């Protein structure tokens, strides 16, 4: 019998899961139990339990709010990109309604970068050319993090739909990234006051004045490369877009995840539910303490 028990504890000692579980349980019992013991010796077991419970769930309620605002802690389903359409050729004939506006905007969007070799300068010229929008869409520079995420998703969809066998068969167009919808974003042309508003006040603005998340689309344009042979002993040639091949536009939509993505995204939905649950329990404890204090005040008033 003793040997069996020792074997059990010996197995637990070498299992990281059980060691972690026991460590957390011991920490919870010591921390919460120590606080309750201190409160119970000063206020009594029942009142001490109410105060300890209110403090515990109140703290978790505040922690849940920070998790929900910053998307940290106990996260839920992450955001992703969903394929809407892969169109080849003129966007006027695309099935997506917003793509028609983009087609007319691209006709006038032609950054003049002839003779400019600096990629950063080319992107600055493109941003200036798209300052007023491209058919209602905003231009996404190659340095934009959202374009990087969308490009990676577009590569996966192009491979999954058998449009291209590999990424070596096409190149993303330098000025072929556009976005529309979503929440308001700061602009580089904003004044200092505008930047402060988008930096510090944008959270308040988007949370209170714009609580719902509008539909957000991103269009990534790619084109097949010129077929160049690789000579023995030499590095593969740099890919170059073939102007005679059609431009393929991958239109994807931002999926925020969760059951109510228009209100709260998937990553924030779990801490949102966590916050609501702990807020309700905290409210119950606070109401019980308030009721108890009011009853004791009435008893003291009646005795006096």
N, C-alpha and C positions, 0 to 999 in steps of 0.2 A: 504493500500500500504506500509506504513512505517512498519507495523507489519510483513508483508511478507518479506521485506528486512532484518529486524532484525532476523527473524526466519532463513533466509538463512545463514546469518553470524554466527548465533548461532550454526547451524548444522555444518558449516565448522570448527568452533573452536574445536569441539569435534571429528572431523574426522582426524586421524593421516595422511592419505594420502594427503588430501587437505592442511593441515597445513604444511606438509613437502614440497609439491609442491610450495605453496606460499612463503615459506621461501627461497627455492632455487631461485625462480624467482626474489624475491626482492634482494637477494644477488647478483645475476648475473647482474641485472640492476644497482645496486649501484656500484659494483666493476667495471664492464666494462664501464658503463656510466660515472663514476667518472674519469676514465683514459681518456676516449674520450673527456670529457669536459675540462680536463687540457690540453690535446694536441691541442684541437680545439682553445682554447684561445691563444695559442702560435704560432700555425702553420696554422690556418685556418681550417674551417670545413672539406674541402675535403682532404687536406693533413693529417690532424689529424685523419680522418677516415681510411686512408690508413695505417698510422703508427700503429694505434691501431689494425687494422685487421691483419697486418703483425706480430705484437707482439703476438696477441692472437693465431693465427694458428701456428706460429713458436713455441710457448710454448707447444701447444698441440701435435705438431709434435715430439718434444723432449720427451714429456711424453709418447707418443705412442711407441717410440723406447725402453724406459725403460720397459714398459709393455710387449713388444714383447720379449725382451731378457730374462726377469726373470719370465715370465708367471704370471703376477700379474695384478691388475686393472680390466679392462673390459675383462673378460675371455670368451672364446667360448666353444665349445663342449669338455668335458674332455676326456682324454684317457681312454681306456678300454681294456679288453682282449676278444678275440674271440676264440671259440673252433675250433680246427683243427681236432682232432681225440682223441678218447679214445680207447686205445689198451690194450688187455688183453693177457698176456703171453710174448713170445719172441718178442723183437722189430725188429728182422730181417724181420718179416712178416708184419710190419707196412706199411701203405699206404704212410706215409710221408717219403720223400726221405732222409731227414737229420736224421731221426730216425735210419736208417740202420747203419750209422756211429757211432751213440751213442751206438747201441747194441754191436758192436765190442769193443768199448772203455770201456763199463761197465764190460766186461769179465776180463779185466786186472786191473780195478779200484776196489781194495778191501782193504780199510784202516784197518790196524791191530790195533784194539782198545781193544784187549783182556786184561782183568785185569785193565782197566782204567775206573774209575767211573766218572771222571770230564767231563761234557759235553763240556766245552770249550776246554779242551785238546783233546778230540775226534775230534772236528771240526778242530783244528789246524793240527792234523795228516791227516785228510781228505784233507785239503787244500794242504799240502805238497805232498800227493799222486797224486793230480790232478793239480800239478803245470804246467805240460806240456799239459794240456787239457785232456778231456775224449772223444776220438774219434772226436776231433774238437769242442766239446762242453766245456764250462767252468762250473766248479762246483759251485753251489750256496749253501753257508752255511745256517744253520737255522737262523742265525742272520742277513742275508742279507735281506734288505727291499724289494727288488724285489721278493725274494722267498716268503716273507710274503704276498705280494699282489697276486702273482700267486697262492699260496695255497688257499687263500680265494676264488679266481675265480674258481679254480679247484673243491672246495667243492660245489659251486653253480652248476657247470656243471654236477658233479656226481649225484646230487640230481635231476636236471632237466631231465637227461637222464635215470633216474630210475635205475642207476647202484647200488646204495646203498640207503636204505630208510632214513638213518640218518648218521651223522658223528661218531656215536658210533659203527658203524659196521666195521670201518676200521681205520687204523692209517697211517699217512705219514711216509715213510721210512726216517730214519735219514740222509742217504746219497743218497737220491732220488730226488735231485733238480738240474737241469742242464739248461743252457741257451746257445743260439747261435745267432749270428748276432747282429744287433744294432751297435751303434757307439762305438769307442774304449774307454775302461775304464781303469783307473789307476790300476796298479798291486802293491801288497804289497811288491814285491821284487824290485821295482823301487828304483833307487838311489835318493839322495836328489834333484839333478837337475831334475830327472824325475818326482818327486812329485811336484816340483815347476811348471814344465811345465803343468802337468795335473791339478794343482790347478789354476794357473793364466793364463797360455797359452792355456789350453784345450778349453776354450771358443773360442779363436781365431782359434785354430786348427780345431775344429769341425764345426765352422761357415763358415770359408773361405776355408780350404783345404778339408773339408768333409761336403758340404752343404746338401747332400741328406741322408736321413735316410734309412739304409738298413733294410731288413726284419729281424724281431726279433722273435725267438721262445723260449718258456720255456717248459720244460718237468717236470712234478711232478709225482712221483711214490708213490702209496699207496698199501696197502695189507690188506685183511680181518683179523679180530681179532679172537683169540681163544675164543670160547664161554665158559664163566665161569658163574656159577650161583651166584646170589647175596644172601647171607645168611641174614635172618631176623636180624635186629638190627645192622648190620655191614655196613661199607662203601662199595660202589661198587668196585670190583677189578680193578686194573690198566689195561688198554687195552694192549694186547700183540699181535704182528703180528703172524699169523698162517703160518708157512713155507710151509704148504701143499696147501695153497690157491694161486691162480695165482696173480702175480703182475700186477696191472693195471696202465698204464701210460697215464696221461692226457697231451696232447700236445696242447698248446694254443699259439696264436699269438698276438702280441701287435698291437692294433688298435689305431693309433694316432689321429683319428678323422679329421674332416674337409674335404673340397673338394680336397686338394692337400697334403695329409699326408706325402708323401715322402719328401716334401720341407719344409712345416711348419705345425705343429700339430694343432689340433682343438682348444686348449686353446689359442694358439698364433695366430690363423688365424684372429680372430676378432680384436685384437690390431694391427695385420699386415695391415688389410684393413683400420683401423682407422688411422694408420701412413701414409699410401699412400695417403689417401684422404686429410688429413691435410697438408701433404707435397706439394701436387699439389696446394691447395688453398694458402699456404704460398708463393709458387713460383710465383703465379699470382700477389699477392700483391707486392712482391719484384720486379717483372718485371715492374709493373705499376709505382712504386716509382723510379726505375732506368730510365724508359723512361721519366718521368716527370723531373727528375734532368738533364738528358741529353738535353732535349728540352730547359730548362731554361739556361743551360750553353751555348747553341748555340745562344739563344736570347741575352745574355749578351755579348758574343763575337761579335755579329753583331752590337750591339749598341756602343761598345767600338771602 
